[in-house]
Amino acid sequence: MAVDIRPYTPADLAELVAVNDAAYPAVPVTPAEELAALIGQSRLTLVVDDGRPAGFIVALAPGLSYASENYAWFSARSRDFLYVDRIVLASRLQGQGIGPQLYGAVEDAARADGASEITCEVNVRPPNPGSLAFHARLGFVEVGRQQTKGGANEVALLARPVAANDGDIGAG
């Protein structure tokens, strides 16, 4: 099945909310207005389309007034990053190499911005071992942990240096 990775358009929103919410608890259930506001602040939002929107990645530059505990943690640590707030793929598209392609586009944007690293977080409570393994394969390492949502969740805070040249992400 062929997929297209393309920039977000507002017509994608309803489908992306459904894809996002189907991935709970790996990502939070997010109302359309909230997801639209997040995308509106993003440095980069790409959509995976296999005939309809079936996945996406949202990356944020530093310096935003974004009310995320994890974004705030990275902002306090550095101003030299591109933060992936979420990456979500419909289950039918997982394991096909699309995730590394999305991260490759984020890395290109980070390199263009002169950022030294890409950051993100992954739940460890509730556990998300698949995402932790995926990010480890892409070269992310844990740089911290924190409890979020009043202690209901715990996340591993991950970072990966921006490679000096194209094609390095996803190797291995």
TAWO-V768517 format. One record per pair of residues at least 4 apart in sequence whose C-alpha atoms are under 8 Angstrom apart, sorted by the first residue. I is the first residue (numbers start at 1). J is the second residue. Records with the same first field share a line. If there is no record, write none. Layout:
I=J  J
//
This chain:
1=50
2=50
3=48  49  50  51
4=47  48  49  50
5=46  47  48  49  102
6=46  47  48  49
7=45  46  47
8=12  45  46  47
9=13
12=16  53
13=17  32  35  36
14=18  32
15=19  52  53  54
16=20  53  54  55  56
17=21  30  31  32  35
18=22
19=23  54  55  88  89  90
20=24  27  28  29  30  55  88
21=27  28  29  30
22=90
23=27  88  90
24=28  29
25=29  126
26=122  123  126  128
27=86  88
30=34  35
31=35
32=36
33=37
34=38
35=39
36=40
37=41
38=42
39=45  58
41=60  64
42=58  59  60  61
43=58  59  60  61
44=57  58  59  60  106  109
45=56  57  58  59
46=56  57  58  102
47=53  54  55  56  57
48=53  54  55  56  89
49=53  54  55
50=54
54=89  90  93
55=87  88  89  90
56=86  87  88  89
57=84  85  86  87  88  102
58=84  85  86  87
59=82  83  84  85  86  106
60=82  83  84  85
61=81  82  83
62=75  79  80  81  82  83
63=75  79
66=71  72
67=71  72
68=72
69=73  148
70=74  120  121  157
71=75  83  85
72=76
73=77
74=78  79  119
75=79
80=114  115  116  117
81=110  115  116  117  118  119
82=106  110  115  117  118  119
83=118  119  120
84=118  119  120
85=120  121
86=120
87=99
89=93  94  99
90=94
93=98
94=98  99
97=101
98=102
99=103
100=104  138  169  170
101=105  170
102=106
103=107  169
104=108  166  167  169  170
105=109
106=110  118
107=111  118  162  163  169
108=112  166
109=113
110=114  115  116  117  118  162
111=115  116  162  163
115=162
116=161  162
117=159  160  161  162
118=159  160  161  162
119=157  158  159  160
120=157  158  159
121=155  156  157  158
122=128  131  132  155  156  157  158
123=127  128  153  154  155  156
124=128  129  153  154  155  156
125=152  153  154  155
126=153  154
128=132
129=133
130=134
131=135
132=136
133=137
134=138
135=139  140
136=140  141
137=170  171  172
138=169  170  171  172
139=160  169  170
140=158  159  160
141=158  159  160
142=156  157  158  159
143=156  157  158  159
144=156  157  158
145=154  155  156  157
146=154  155  156  157
147=151  152  153  154  155
148=152  153  154  155
149=153
163=168  169
167=171
//
